[in-house]
Amino acid sequence: MTRAVSRLATVVAIAVSLGLAATPDTRLLEMDAEAVRLLRRAADAAAAGDRNESGRLLKEAARQVEALAGETSLPPEVRRALEGAASGLRAQADEPSRTLSLGPSMRLLERVSALLTATTTTTLPFQGSYSQPKVAEPAYGGHASAMGPPPENASAKGGPSPVQFEEVPGQLTEKTFAGGRTKDHLLESGGSGVALIDYDNDGRLDIYVVSAFELDERRQRIPHPSALYRNLGNWKFKNVAREAGVDAAAWGNGVCAGDFDGDGLLDLYVTNFGPNFLFRNNGDGTFTEAARTAGVQAGGWSTGCAFLDGNGDGHLDLYVARYADVSWDDVVRARRTMTWRGGPRVMVGPVGLPGAADLYYENKSDGTFAEVAEARGLKDAAPAWGFGVVATDYDGDGWTDLYVANDSSPNFLYRSRGDGRFESVGLLSGVALSAEGRSQAGMGVDAGDYDNDGWMDLVVTNFAHDSNTLYRNLGNGLFTDVTQAAGLAAPTFERMGWGTALLDADLDGRLDLFFANGHIYPQVDDFPALKETFRQKNQLFLGDGHSFRDVSDTAGGGLQIAKSSRGLAVGDLDNDGDLDLVISNMDDVPTLLENRQRTGRHWIGLQLRKVGTNPFAIGARVSVEAAGLRQVREIRSGGSYLSQSDLRAHFGLGGYAGLVNVEVRLGQARWRWTGLPVDRYTSLVLRDQDRIEGSRQAAAEKIENP
């Protein structure tokens, strides 16, 4: 079976490149998705000890796979592999056990889905969402959206919020731009990200806001440099981008942070439409652009990014998501020919635009990188339109995995094999598609343990008229879509989500959810019957460990601001123990929100420093035990929508004011501290000689507020 799956990957690649099976057949995609659902149910039944039900479901799945094998429109090699899979499933059904071997069959079905998706997307119509009566070849479509009736509202709506987010005006003064006023090309719709980093090591988070070109009425470029706001304290900020050397003007998209050269200084990677930037921190308040020298310029349309140690050598590697292969001429000459929901004429895409391959740069430990995506198992199985990236250890094995939100195509989940290579398990794990088995228009993504069971769950923001998706981690390599049960389906259906974060806004020890919202079509404002607006309010949902309550209407004036938001970064900007927010907005100044909760609850913040390579301990898993509750956070580069949040680990503790115990895992190494005080930030130093069980209190130091 493994050899058959490997051969099938080659068949998929050839079929995609040649454009085989040009006639769309959603029926085959539905058959493939049904087989996957049956296999997941069989695995659940086997794990529960119900062998009869497991066997029955395996036989149903085998029949579905065999039916797929009988489809003459599929390549012969694909059909033979499916026949072998059906035989193997029947054999397991005859002797079911608690542990099923479904991996090869699930990977095979994932490959088949990729083949079917790749060969139908150029002509696949989205029912009810778009129309384009006179279509030139190739056919173009819009974004994937549900477009059905809104889900029933199962969330607990309203009620008072213990958290109040209030805008701090007049500090972030530079507008961010993305193209022209009418947004004629898809490139003009994405906006840009935000980073919260302490670039000058003064103990205060600074703010970097990415900007793109503005286009005038003649489609001529107007440059707008990105901004670096130095935190002066007391909610005062000053733009020092020019002095710092990070004011290069480009079509900027995203940003992530990491110390790529291991000198103890935080560097910035900025993704663009065109060559990307790598700003190396000089340690004197300035940066040097080094992307070309380091070999990470990339080019094309880059979006999300994340630094991670993919091979365990202590040096940070770099994953770069990319969206589509388009030229500047395509952007300048773009025309709005699609019709959205029977109303306005809008930009075309992404369907019909050629998806761009993501990139993976491996750190050579000499200040340079090598692009090795294919060799490391990170080559896209099929062309996709990539946006948000989150680097997270979802299976808890000490190796960082990668999850990529793709627009209108299946999301990617790459599991680290522990040897520097990755394997694609998105469909197998249940996070490639929605619960209905369809692709969504993924934008932003975050990971966090919302139910405090020790496993990282995933959240993805999606297009308008489709819900944002919450995937609960079951702890066995599988996820389940709990969007409806968690109360998120109905309240996130009409708005268009971008930046997202799982954060403990009210300090009760349970993660909450924030969504940055905004449409991509300014023209919807001219059609009030659609009940959509270009500028939209953002949303806050408070979590109780099981579901979420929408408190957006009562969570302060900052949640009543309507803009077309994109990037979102989270961090404690005033070091008072609660988490603040920075949000980028289309053709507008960013929104700076102060968390003014007055709950009286307690908290602890942890700043990790590692001796030797990877000084900021990116990829570390931090666990806190207090009052019988164990919480988990990760030190992470990138995430949200093209953004970078605070690299400190932050925990709300509710009413608990006693001492806490902390464990840090980085790779296969562990450190422990006991009896740390609360309501302060503490620096934890990770030394090789301390990698033993027991207390390491001597390495913990209180951080004084600057």
C-alpha positions as CSV (number, residue, x, y, z in Angstrom):
1,M,0.0,0.0,0.0
2,T,2.8,2.5,0.9
3,R,4.4,1.9,-2.5
4,A,1.1,2.4,-4.2
5,V,0.5,5.7,-2.4
6,S,4.0,6.8,-3.5
7,R,3.3,6.0,-7.1
8,L,0.0,7.8,-6.8
9,A,1.7,11.0,-5.8
10,T,3.6,10.9,-9.1
11,V,0.3,10.3,-11.0
12,V,-1.3,13.3,-9.2
13,A,1.6,15.5,-10.1
14,I,1.5,14.5,-13.7
15,A,-2.3,14.8,-13.9
16,V,-2.2,18.3,-12.4
17,S,0.6,19.5,-14.7
18,L,-1.1,18.2,-17.8
19,G,-4.6,19.4,-16.7
20,L,-6.2,16.0,-17.1
21,A,-9.9,15.3,-16.2
22,A,-10.9,18.8,-17.1
23,T,-14.6,18.1,-16.6
24,P,-15.5,18.8,-13.0
25,D,-17.1,16.0,-11.0
26,T,-18.1,17.0,-7.6
27,R,-19.8,13.6,-7.2
28,L,-16.3,11.9,-7.0
29,L,-15.2,14.5,-4.4
30,E,-18.2,13.7,-2.3
31,M,-17.5,10.0,-2.6
32,D,-14.0,10.5,-1.5
33,A,-15.1,12.7,1.5
34,E,-17.7,10.1,2.5
35,A,-15.1,7.4,2.6
36,V,-12.9,9.5,4.8
37,R,-15.8,10.2,7.2
38,L,-16.6,6.5,7.4
39,L,-13.0,5.7,8.2
40,R,-12.9,8.3,11.0
41,R,-16.1,6.9,12.5
42,A,-14.6,3.4,12.3
43,A,-11.5,4.6,14.2
44,D,-13.6,6.2,16.9
45,A,-15.7,3.0,17.3
46,A,-12.6,0.9,17.5
47,A,-11.1,3.1,20.1
48,A,-14.3,2.9,22.1
49,G,-14.1,-0.9,22.0
50,D,-17.2,-1.4,19.7
51,R,-15.8,-3.9,17.3
52,N,-19.1,-4.7,15.6
53,E,-19.7,-1.1,14.7
54,S,-16.1,-0.6,13.7
55,G,-16.3,-3.6,11.3
56,R,-19.6,-2.4,9.8
57,L,-18.2,1.0,9.1
58,L,-15.0,-0.4,7.6
59,K,-17.1,-2.5,5.2
60,E,-19.1,0.6,4.2
61,A,-15.9,2.5,3.6
62,A,-14.5,-0.4,1.6
63,R,-17.6,-0.3,-0.7
64,Q,-17.2,3.5,-1.1
65,V,-13.5,3.1,-2.0
66,E,-14.3,0.3,-4.4
67,A,-16.9,2.5,-6.1
68,L,-14.3,5.1,-6.6
69,A,-12.0,2.5,-8.1
70,G,-14.7,1.7,-10.6
71,E,-14.7,5.3,-12.0
72,T,-13.1,5.1,-15.5
73,S,-12.4,8.9,-15.4
74,L,-9.6,8.3,-12.9
75,P,-6.1,7.3,-14.1
76,P,-5.5,3.5,-14.1
77,E,-2.8,3.7,-11.4
78,V,-5.2,5.5,-9.1
79,R,-7.9,2.9,-9.7
80,R,-5.5,0.1,-8.9
81,A,-4.4,1.7,-5.7
82,L,-8.0,2.2,-4.6
83,E,-8.8,-1.4,-5.3
84,G,-5.9,-2.5,-3.1
85,A,-7.1,-0.1,-0.3
86,A,-10.7,-1.6,-0.5
87,S,-9.3,-5.1,-0.1
88,G,-7.2,-4.1,2.9
89,L,-10.2,-2.4,4.6
90,R,-12.3,-5.6,4.2
91,A,-9.5,-7.6,5.7
92,Q,-9.5,-5.4,8.8
93,A,-13.3,-5.4,8.9
94,D,-13.2,-9.2,9.2
95,E,-10.9,-9.0,12.3
96,P,-11.5,-5.6,13.8
97,S,-9.2,-4.5,16.7
98,R,-9.0,-1.5,19.0
99,T,-6.0,-0.2,16.9
100,L,-6.8,0.1,13.2
101,S,-4.2,0.6,10.4
102,L,-6.0,3.3,8.5
103,G,-3.1,5.6,7.7
104,P,-2.3,4.3,4.2
105,S,-5.9,4.4,3.1
106,M,-6.4,7.9,4.5
107,R,-3.3,9.2,2.8
108,L,-4.4,7.5,-0.5
109,L,-7.8,9.3,-0.2
110,E,-6.1,12.6,0.5
111,R,-4.1,12.2,-2.7
112,V,-7.2,11.3,-4.7
113,S,-8.9,14.4,-3.2
114,A,-5.9,16.6,-4.2
115,L,-6.1,15.1,-7.8
116,L,-9.8,15.8,-8.1
117,T,-9.5,19.3,-6.6
118,A,-6.6,20.2,-8.8
119,T,-8.3,19.1,-12.0
120,T,-11.6,20.7,-11.3
121,T,-10.9,24.0,-9.7
122,T,-10.5,25.9,-12.9
123,T,-14.1,25.3,-13.8
124,L,-15.9,24.6,-10.5
125,P,-18.8,27.0,-9.9
126,F,-19.7,28.0,-6.4
127,Q,-23.4,27.7,-6.1
128,G,-25.2,30.8,-5.2
129,S,-22.1,33.0,-4.6
130,Y,-20.8,34.2,-7.9
131,S,-21.8,34.5,-11.5
132,Q,-19.8,35.4,-14.6
133,P,-22.0,34.9,-17.7
134,K,-19.4,35.5,-20.3
135,V,-16.3,33.6,-19.3
136,A,-13.0,33.6,-21.2
137,E,-10.7,30.6,-20.9
138,P,-9.5,29.7,-18.4
139,A,-12.7,30.1,-16.3
140,Y,-12.3,32.1,-13.1
141,G,-14.4,31.7,-9.9
142,G,-14.6,33.3,-6.5
143,H,-13.9,32.2,-3.0
144,A,-15.3,29.0,-1.4
145,S,-18.3,29.9,0.8
146,A,-21.1,27.9,2.2
147,M,-23.8,30.3,0.8
148,G,-26.6,28.3,2.4
149,P,-28.9,29.5,5.1
150,P,-27.1,30.7,8.2
151,P,-26.5,28.0,10.9
152,E,-28.9,28.0,13.8
153,N,-27.5,30.2,16.6
154,A,-26.3,27.9,19.3
155,S,-24.0,30.4,21.1
156,A,-24.8,32.2,24.3
157,K,-25.2,35.7,22.9
158,G,-24.8,38.9,24.9
159,G,-24.5,39.4,28.6
160,P,-22.0,41.6,30.4
161,S,-18.3,41.2,29.6
162,P,-15.7,41.4,32.4
163,V,-13.3,42.5,29.7
164,Q,-13.3,46.0,28.2
165,F,-11.1,46.8,25.2
166,E,-10.8,50.5,24.6
167,E,-9.0,52.2,21.7
168,V,-5.9,54.2,22.3
169,P,-6.1,56.9,19.6
170,G,-3.4,59.0,18.0
171,Q,-0.4,56.8,18.5
172,L,-0.3,54.6,15.3
173,T,-0.5,57.4,12.8
174,E,0.5,55.8,9.5
175,K,-2.2,54.3,7.3
176,T,-1.6,50.9,5.7
177,F,-2.5,50.5,2.1
178,A,-3.2,47.7,-0.4
179,G,-3.8,48.9,-3.9
180,G,-6.6,51.1,-5.2
181,R,-9.9,52.2,-3.8
182,T,-12.0,49.9,-5.9
183,K,-9.9,46.7,-5.4
184,D,-9.9,45.4,-9.0
185,H,-7.3,42.6,-8.4
186,L,-7.2,40.0,-5.7
187,L,-3.7,41.2,-4.6
188,E,-5.4,44.4,-3.4
189,S,-7.7,42.5,-1.0
190,G,-5.3,40.8,1.4
191,G,-4.0,43.7,3.5
192,S,-1.1,43.2,5.8
193,G,0.1,41.9,9.1
194,V,1.4,43.3,12.4
195,A,4.3,42.2,14.7
196,L,4.7,42.8,18.5
197,I,8.4,42.5,19.3
198,D,10.8,44.0,21.8
199,Y,13.4,44.9,19.1
200,D,15.6,47.1,21.4
201,N,15.5,44.8,24.5
202,D,14.1,47.5,26.8
203,G,11.4,45.3,28.2
204,R,8.5,47.0,26.2
205,L,6.8,45.5,23.2
206,D,7.2,47.6,20.1
207,I,4.9,47.5,17.1
208,Y,5.8,46.8,13.4
209,V,3.0,47.4,10.9
210,V,3.5,46.2,7.3
211,S,2.1,48.3,4.4
212,A,1.8,47.8,0.6
213,F,1.7,50.2,-2.3
214,E,-1.3,52.4,-2.9
215,L,-2.6,52.5,-6.5
216,D,-4.1,55.8,-7.9
217,E,-6.9,56.1,-10.4
218,R,-4.5,55.4,-13.2
219,R,-3.2,52.3,-11.5
220,Q,0.1,53.9,-10.8
221,R,2.0,52.9,-7.6
222,I,2.3,55.2,-4.6
223,P,4.9,53.8,-2.1
224,H,4.1,53.7,1.6
225,P,6.8,52.4,3.9
226,S,6.0,50.1,6.7
227,A,6.1,51.6,10.2
228,L,8.1,50.6,13.4
229,Y,6.6,52.2,16.5
230,R,8.9,52.2,19.5
231,N,7.1,51.8,22.8
232,L,8.0,54.8,24.9
233,G,5.8,53.6,27.9
234,N,2.5,54.9,29.2
235,W,0.8,54.2,25.8
236,K,3.0,56.5,23.9
237,F,4.6,55.3,20.6
238,K,7.0,56.9,18.1
239,N,7.5,55.8,14.5
240,V,11.3,55.1,14.1
241,A,11.2,53.0,11.0
242,R,13.5,55.3,9.0
243,E,16.1,55.5,11.8
244,A,15.9,51.7,12.3
245,G,16.3,50.9,8.6
246,V,13.1,49.0,8.2
247,D,11.2,51.6,6.1
248,A,11.7,50.0,2.8
249,A,8.6,50.5,0.6
250,A,7.3,47.4,-1.1
251,W,4.0,45.6,-1.6
252,G,4.2,44.2,1.9
253,N,2.0,41.4,3.2
254,G,3.1,39.5,6.3
255,V,5.7,39.4,9.0
256,C,7.2,36.9,11.5
257,A,10.1,37.2,14.0
258,G,13.0,34.9,15.0
259,D,16.7,35.0,15.8
260,F,17.9,33.4,12.6
261,D,21.6,33.9,13.3
262,G,21.5,33.0,17.0
263,D,23.1,36.3,18.2
264,G,20.5,36.9,20.9
265,L,18.8,39.7,18.8
266,L,15.3,39.4,17.3
267,D,15.2,39.6,13.5
268,L,12.2,40.3,11.2
269,Y,11.1,38.5,8.0
270,V,8.7,40.4,5.9
271,T,6.8,38.8,3.0
272,N,6.0,40.8,-0.1
273,F,4.6,40.7,-3.6
274,G,8.1,40.6,-5.0
275,P,11.4,39.9,-3.2
276,N,10.9,39.4,0.6
277,F,12.9,41.2,3.3
278,L,15.0,39.7,6.1
279,F,15.9,42.5,8.6
280,R,18.8,41.4,10.7
281,N,18.9,43.1,14.1
282,N,22.2,45.0,14.6
283,G,21.7,45.4,18.4
284,D,22.0,49.2,18.3
285,G,18.4,50.0,17.4
286,T,18.9,49.4,13.7
287,F,18.5,46.6,11.2
288,T,20.3,45.5,8.0
289,E,18.3,44.0,5.1
290,A,19.9,40.6,4.4
291,A,17.4,38.5,2.4
292,R,19.5,38.2,-0.8
293,T,22.7,37.3,1.1
294,A,20.8,34.8,3.2
295,G,19.1,33.3,0.2
296,V,15.5,33.9,1.3
297,Q,14.2,36.6,-1.1
298,A,11.7,34.1,-2.6
299,G,9.9,36.4,-5.0
300,G,6.3,36.0,-6.2
301,W,3.3,36.6,-3.9
302,S,4.4,35.5,-0.4
303,T,2.0,35.7,2.5
304,G,2.3,34.0,5.9
305,C,5.6,32.9,7.4
306,A,7.0,31.2,10.5
307,F,10.5,30.5,11.9
308,L,10.8,27.0,13.4
309,D,13.5,24.4,14.2
310,G,12.4,21.8,11.8
311,N,15.3,19.4,12.1
312,G,16.3,19.7,15.8
313,D,19.7,21.3,15.1
314,G,18.9,24.4,17.2
315,H,19.0,26.7,14.2
316,L,15.7,28.3,13.0
317,D,14.4,27.3,9.6
318,L,11.7,29.3,7.7
319,Y,8.4,28.3,6.1
320,V,6.9,30.8,3.7
321,A,3.4,30.4,2.4
322,R,2.6,31.8,-1.1
323,Y,-0.7,32.6,-2.8
324,A,-0.8,32.7,-6.6
325,D,1.4,33.2,-9.6
326,V,0.5,36.5,-11.0
327,S,2.4,39.3,-12.7
328,W,2.4,43.1,-12.1
329,D,0.7,43.4,-15.5
330,D,-2.1,41.2,-14.3
331,V,-2.6,43.5,-11.3
332,V,-2.5,46.7,-13.3
333,R,-4.9,45.5,-16.1
334,A,-7.3,43.7,-13.8
335,R,-11.1,44.2,-14.4
336,R,-14.0,43.4,-12.0
337,T,-16.0,40.8,-14.0
338,M,-17.5,38.6,-11.3
339,T,-20.9,39.2,-9.7
340,W,-21.2,38.7,-5.9
341,R,-24.6,37.4,-4.7
342,G,-26.4,38.9,-7.6
343,G,-25.1,42.4,-6.7
344,P,-21.9,44.2,-7.3
345,R,-19.2,43.5,-9.9
346,V,-16.1,42.4,-8.1
347,M,-12.6,41.1,-8.6
348,V,-12.0,37.5,-9.9
349,G,-10.2,34.7,-8.1
350,P,-8.8,32.8,-6.5
351,V,-10.4,30.0,-8.5
352,G,-8.7,30.0,-11.9
353,L,-5.5,31.7,-10.7
354,P,-2.5,29.4,-10.6
355,G,-1.7,28.6,-7.0
356,A,1.9,29.3,-5.9
357,A,4.1,26.7,-4.2
358,D,5.0,27.3,-0.6
359,L,8.7,27.4,0.3
360,Y,10.8,25.9,3.1
361,Y,14.2,27.3,3.9
362,E,16.6,25.2,6.0
363,N,19.1,27.1,8.1
364,K,22.7,26.2,7.1
365,S,24.0,27.7,10.4
366,D,26.3,30.1,8.6
367,G,23.8,32.9,8.1
368,T,22.4,31.4,4.9
369,F,19.5,29.1,4.0
370,A,18.7,26.5,1.3
371,E,15.3,26.0,-0.2
372,V,14.4,22.3,0.4
373,A,10.6,22.0,0.5
374,E,10.4,19.0,-1.8
375,A,13.2,17.1,-0.1
376,R,11.6,17.7,3.3
377,G,8.1,16.6,2.3
378,L,6.7,20.1,2.2
379,K,5.9,20.3,-1.5
380,D,2.3,21.2,-2.1
381,A,0.3,18.1,-3.1
382,A,-1.7,20.3,-5.4
383,P,-1.7,24.0,-6.2
384,A,-3.2,26.0,-3.3
385,W,-3.6,29.6,-2.3
386,G,-1.8,29.9,1.0
387,F,-2.4,32.5,3.7
388,G,-1.9,32.0,7.4
389,V,0.7,29.7,8.9
390,V,1.0,28.4,12.4
391,A,4.0,26.3,13.7
392,T,2.7,24.1,16.5
393,D,3.4,20.7,18.1
394,Y,-0.1,19.3,17.7
395,D,0.8,15.7,18.6
396,G,3.0,16.5,21.6
397,D,6.0,14.6,20.4
398,G,8.5,17.5,20.9
399,W,8.7,18.3,17.2
400,T,7.1,21.3,15.6
401,D,4.5,20.7,13.0
402,L,3.0,23.1,10.4
403,Y,-0.6,24.1,9.6
404,V,-1.4,26.3,6.7
405,A,-4.7,28.0,6.0
406,N,-5.5,27.8,2.3
407,D,-8.0,30.0,0.5
408,S,-10.7,28.0,-1.2
409,S,-8.6,24.8,-1.2
410,P,-7.9,22.1,1.4
411,N,-5.8,23.3,4.3
412,F,-2.4,21.7,4.9
413,L,-1.2,19.9,8.0
414,Y,2.4,18.8,7.9
415,R,3.4,16.4,10.7
416,S,7.1,16.4,11.6
417,R,8.6,12.9,11.4
418,G,11.4,13.8,13.8
419,D,14.2,13.5,11.3
420,G,13.9,16.9,9.5
421,R,11.2,15.6,7.1
422,F,7.4,16.1,7.2
423,E,4.4,14.2,6.0
424,S,1.1,15.7,4.8
425,V,-1.7,14.5,7.1
426,G,-4.3,17.2,6.7
427,L,-7.1,15.0,5.4
428,L,-6.2,12.1,7.5
429,S,-6.3,14.2,10.7
430,G,-9.5,16.0,9.8
431,V,-8.3,19.6,9.4
432,A,-8.2,19.9,5.6
433,L,-11.9,20.3,5.1
434,S,-15.0,21.4,7.1
435,A,-17.3,19.0,8.8
436,E,-19.3,18.9,5.6
437,G,-16.3,17.7,3.7
438,R,-15.8,20.9,1.7
439,S,-12.9,23.3,1.3
440,Q,-13.3,26.7,2.9
441,A,-11.6,30.0,2.2
442,G,-9.0,29.9,5.0
443,M,-7.4,33.2,5.9
444,G,-5.9,33.3,9.4
445,V,-5.1,30.5,11.8
446,D,-4.1,30.0,15.5
447,A,-3.4,27.0,17.8
448,G,-4.2,26.8,21.5
449,D,-5.6,24.4,24.1
450,Y,-9.1,25.9,24.6
451,D,-10.4,23.0,26.6
452,N,-7.2,22.5,28.8
453,D,-6.8,18.8,27.9
454,G,-3.1,19.3,27.0
455,W,-3.6,19.1,23.2
456,M,-3.3,22.0,20.8
457,D,-6.6,22.8,19.0
458,L,-6.8,24.8,15.8
459,V,-9.0,27.7,14.6
460,V,-9.3,29.0,11.1
461,T,-11.0,32.2,9.8
462,N,-12.9,32.0,6.6
463,F,-14.8,33.9,3.9
464,A,-18.1,35.8,4.2
465,H,-21.2,33.6,4.3
466,D,-19.2,30.8,5.9
467,S,-18.4,30.1,9.5
468,N,-14.9,30.3,11.0
469,T,-13.9,26.7,12.0
470,L,-12.7,25.3,15.3
471,Y,-11.0,21.9,15.3
472,R,-10.8,20.1,18.6
473,N,-7.7,17.9,19.0
474,L,-8.7,14.4,20.1
475,G,-5.2,13.5,21.2
476,N,-4.7,10.6,18.8
477,G,-3.6,12.5,15.8
478,L,-7.2,13.3,14.8
479,F,-9.3,16.4,15.1
480,T,-13.1,17.0,15.0
481,D,-14.9,20.1,13.8
482,V,-16.7,21.5,16.8
483,T,-17.7,24.9,15.4
484,Q,-21.4,24.4,15.8
485,A,-21.1,22.8,19.3
486,A,-18.8,25.5,20.5
487,G,-21.3,28.3,19.6
488,L,-19.2,29.8,16.8
489,A,-21.1,28.8,13.6
490,A,-23.9,31.3,13.5
491,P,-22.2,34.4,14.9
492,T,-19.2,34.1,12.5
493,F,-21.2,33.2,9.4
494,E,-21.9,36.6,7.8
495,R,-18.7,38.4,8.5
496,M,-15.4,37.7,6.8
497,G,-12.6,36.6,9.2
498,W,-8.9,37.3,9.0
499,G,-6.7,37.7,12.0
500,T,-7.5,35.4,14.9
501,A,-6.1,34.5,18.4
502,L,-6.8,32.1,21.2
503,L,-6.0,34.2,24.3
504,D,-7.0,34.5,27.9
505,A,-8.5,38.0,27.7
506,D,-10.3,37.8,31.1
507,L,-7.6,35.9,33.0
508,D,-9.9,33.1,34.1
509,G,-7.5,30.3,33.0
510,R,-9.6,29.4,29.9
511,L,-8.8,30.6,26.4
512,D,-11.0,33.1,24.6
513,L,-11.3,33.9,20.9
514,F,-10.8,37.1,19.0
515,F,-11.6,37.6,15.3
516,A,-10.6,40.5,13.1
517,N,-13.2,41.0,10.4
518,G,-13.6,42.9,7.1
519,H,-14.9,42.4,3.6
520,I,-12.8,42.4,0.5
521,Y,-15.4,43.9,-1.8
522,P,-15.9,47.7,-1.2
523,Q,-18.8,47.5,-3.7
524,V,-21.1,45.7,-1.2
525,D,-21.7,49.0,0.4
526,D,-23.7,50.0,-2.7
527,F,-26.1,47.1,-2.3
528,P,-27.8,47.4,1.1
529,A,-30.1,44.5,0.3
530,L,-27.2,42.2,0.7
531,K,-26.9,43.2,4.3
532,E,-23.1,43.3,4.1
533,T,-20.6,46.0,4.6
534,F,-16.9,46.5,3.7
535,R,-16.1,47.7,7.1
536,Q,-17.1,45.3,9.9
537,K,-16.8,45.1,13.7
538,N,-14.4,42.7,15.2
539,Q,-15.6,40.0,17.6
540,L,-14.6,38.6,21.1
541,F,-15.9,35.3,22.4
542,L,-15.2,34.3,26.0
543,G,-14.5,30.6,26.6
544,D,-15.5,28.4,29.5
545,G,-13.4,25.4,28.4
546,H,-16.2,23.9,26.3
547,S,-18.0,26.6,24.3
548,F,-17.8,30.3,23.6
549,R,-20.0,33.3,24.5
550,D,-20.2,36.2,22.1
551,V,-19.6,39.3,24.2
552,S,-18.6,41.6,21.3
553,D,-21.5,44.1,22.0
554,T,-20.5,44.6,25.7
555,A,-16.7,44.3,25.5
556,G,-15.9,48.0,25.3
557,G,-15.8,50.7,22.7
558,G,-12.9,49.1,20.9
559,L,-15.2,46.4,19.7
560,Q,-17.7,48.9,18.3
561,I,-15.2,50.2,15.7
562,A,-16.0,49.2,12.1
563,K,-13.1,48.9,9.7
564,S,-12.0,46.4,7.1
565,S,-9.5,44.7,9.4
566,R,-6.8,42.1,8.5
567,G,-3.8,41.4,10.7
568,L,-4.0,40.8,14.4
569,A,-1.3,40.6,17.0
570,V,-1.6,40.0,20.8
571,G,0.6,41.0,23.6
572,D,0.9,42.9,26.9
573,L,1.9,46.4,25.6
574,D,1.9,48.0,29.1
575,N,3.1,45.0,31.1
576,D,0.2,45.1,33.5
577,G,-0.6,41.4,33.1
578,D,-3.5,41.5,30.6
579,L,-3.3,41.1,26.9
580,D,-3.7,44.0,24.5
581,L,-4.4,44.0,20.7
582,V,-3.1,45.6,17.6
583,I,-5.1,45.3,14.4
584,S,-4.2,46.4,10.9
585,N,-6.9,47.9,8.7
586,M,-7.3,48.3,4.9
587,D,-6.4,51.8,3.7
588,D,-6.6,53.1,7.3
589,V,-4.5,53.5,10.5
590,P,-4.2,50.4,12.7
591,T,-6.4,50.0,15.7
592,L,-4.6,49.9,19.1
593,L,-6.8,48.3,21.8
594,E,-6.0,48.4,25.6
595,N,-7.3,45.6,27.7
596,R,-8.9,47.4,30.7
597,Q,-10.3,44.3,32.5
598,R,-11.0,44.9,36.2
599,T,-11.6,41.3,37.3
600,G,-9.0,41.3,40.1
601,R,-7.8,37.9,38.7
602,H,-4.2,36.8,38.9
603,W,-1.7,35.9,36.2
604,I,1.8,34.9,35.4
605,G,4.0,35.8,32.4
606,L,7.1,33.9,31.4
607,Q,10.0,35.1,29.3
608,L,12.2,32.2,28.1
609,R,15.9,32.7,27.3
610,K,18.0,29.7,26.0
611,V,21.7,29.6,26.3
612,G,23.3,28.7,23.0
613,T,21.3,28.3,19.8
614,N,17.7,29.5,19.4
615,P,18.0,32.1,22.2
616,F,14.3,33.0,22.3
617,A,13.3,29.3,22.7
618,I,11.0,29.4,19.7
619,G,9.1,26.2,19.5
620,A,9.1,25.7,23.3
621,R,6.0,24.3,25.1
622,V,5.3,25.9,28.4
623,S,3.0,24.3,31.0
624,V,1.8,25.9,34.3
625,E,0.2,24.0,37.2
626,A,-1.9,26.1,39.6
627,A,-5.0,25.3,41.7
628,G,-5.3,21.8,40.1
629,L,-5.4,23.2,36.6
630,R,-2.7,22.6,34.0
631,Q,-2.4,25.1,31.1
632,V,-0.2,25.0,28.0
633,R,1.2,27.7,25.8
634,E,3.8,27.7,23.0
635,I,6.5,30.2,22.1
636,R,5.7,30.7,18.5
637,S,6.9,32.6,15.4
638,G,4.2,33.8,13.0
639,G,0.5,32.9,13.2
640,S,-2.8,34.7,13.1
641,Y,-3.2,36.4,9.8
642,L,0.3,37.2,8.5
643,S,1.3,38.5,12.0
644,Q,3.5,38.0,15.0
645,S,2.4,38.1,18.6
646,D,4.3,38.5,21.9
647,L,6.9,35.8,22.4
648,R,6.3,35.7,26.2
649,A,4.0,33.0,27.5
650,H,1.0,34.4,29.4
651,F,-1.4,32.6,31.7
652,G,-4.5,33.7,33.5
653,L,-5.0,32.1,36.9
654,G,-8.4,33.2,38.0
655,G,-8.7,33.7,41.7
656,Y,-5.5,31.7,42.5
657,A,-2.8,33.8,44.1
658,G,-0.5,31.1,45.4
659,L,2.8,29.8,43.9
660,V,2.8,27.9,40.6
661,N,4.9,25.2,39.0
662,V,6.2,25.5,35.5
663,E,7.6,23.0,33.0
664,V,9.2,23.9,29.7
665,R,9.8,21.4,26.9
666,L,12.0,22.3,23.9
667,G,12.5,19.4,21.5
668,Q,13.2,16.4,23.7
669,A,14.7,18.4,26.6
670,R,12.7,19.4,29.7
671,W,13.2,22.0,32.5
672,R,11.2,22.5,35.7
673,W,10.7,25.2,38.2
674,T,8.6,25.2,41.4
675,G,7.1,27.8,43.6
676,L,7.1,30.8,41.2
677,P,5.2,33.9,42.3
678,V,2.2,35.3,40.4
679,D,1.3,38.7,39.1
680,R,4.6,39.4,37.5
681,Y,6.8,38.5,34.5
682,T,9.6,36.0,35.3
683,S,12.6,35.2,33.1
684,L,13.4,31.5,32.8
685,V,16.9,30.6,31.6
686,L,17.2,27.2,29.7
687,R,20.7,25.8,30.2
688,D,21.9,22.4,29.0
689,Q,23.2,21.4,32.4
690,D,19.8,22.0,34.0
691,R,18.0,19.6,31.7
692,I,17.0,17.2,34.5
693,E,13.9,16.5,36.5
694,G,13.3,18.7,39.5
695,S,13.3,22.3,40.6
696,R,15.5,24.9,38.8
697,Q,14.4,27.9,40.9
698,A,17.8,29.4,40.7
699,A,17.4,30.1,37.0
700,A,14.2,32.1,37.5
701,E,14.5,35.9,37.7
702,K,11.8,38.5,38.3
703,I,11.6,41.0,35.4
704,E,11.1,44.6,36.7
705,N,8.6,46.7,34.8
706,P,10.4,49.3,32.6
